[in-house]
């Protein structure tokens, strides 16, 4: 009698092997793309953040760190300006090839400055 809920489609699968070389790119929409430079194609895409990705760091061949900052109030809205107001900084770890995501430092809610990188 009730309408059945339809599950959302799964995210792009992570690469099968980490032995490949990838280039990581962050987007304004909060996604992280892993690109295969050899064929100039997107290997997979992860919707990790709710605000623009501000930085990426390969901690190891199979661990990618990403961060985003949002907020700022009336003093400035770009992550390059501390301005005034409060910020929400998020740091995530993406483990490959599993595609597992962990939040490294849970947001404290309001921080005085954005993360910059």
N, C-alpha and C positions, 0 to 999 in steps of 0.2 A: 504493500500500500504506500509506503513512503518512497520518495525518490532516492535512488541509489547514488551515492557520491562517486564521482569519477576521479581516480587518483591523478595527480599532475604527472606529466611525463618526466622520466628520470633525467638528470643532467647529463651533459655529454660525458661519455665514459672517459676515464683517465687513460693516458697512454699505456700500452701493454707492457712496455719495458722502459726503464729509466736509463738504459744504456744509450738511448738516443740523445741528441743534443736538442734542447728546446730554448726558445726565447720567451720570456714572460712579459706580458704587456698588461697594464692596468687601464681601466676605462673610467670615464666620468660617471657611468651608471653603476659602478661598483663591481664590475666583472673583472676576472683575471683570465686572459687568454694565453694558452700555451701554443706557440707557433713552431712549426718545423721549418727551419731555414732552408734545408736541402730542397724542399719542394714548394716553399713559400705558401704554406697552407696552415690553417688553424687545426691543431691536433685535438684540442678540447677547450671548453669554456666552463668556468665556474662562476656562479653568481654568489659571491662571498660577502660583499659589503652593501650597506644601504646608502652609502654616500661615495663620492669619488675616491678611487684608489690613489693614495698619495705617495706610496713607496712600495718597492718590492726588493727582496734580498734572498738570494739562494744561500741558505745556511749549509746545505750539503747537496749532492747531486739528486737527492730524493726528498728534500725538504725546502719548501718555499715559504718565506714569511711575507706577509702583506699588511699594510696598515692604511687606515683612513681616519679622517678627522671631519667632524661636522659641527656646525654651530657658530659661535662668535658674537652673537648678539648685534648690538648697534655699532660696535667699534670696528667691524670688518668682517667680511664673510669668506674671504679666501684663506686657505690653510697657510699661506705665507705670512699672514698678519696676525699678531697676537691680539691687537685691537682691545676689545673689552668683552664683557659677557662671559659666557661659559662655552666649553668645548666638550665634545664626546669623542674620545680617541679609542680606536679599536685595533688590536693587533691579533692577527690570525696566523696559524701554521697549517699549511697544506702539505700533506704527506702523500708522496707518489710511490708506486703507481696506484695505491688503494683509493686515493681521492678523499681520505679522511681529513676533516677540518677540526682544529682545536683552537679555542680562544686562549691566547697566552696570558693576557692581563685583562681580566674582566673590567669593563668600564666602571669607573667610580661615579659616573653620573655627570659631574661637572668639574672640568679642569680649567685652569687659568690660561693655558696656551695650547695650540694645536701641535701635533707631531709634525715635524718637517724633515724632509730627507733628501 
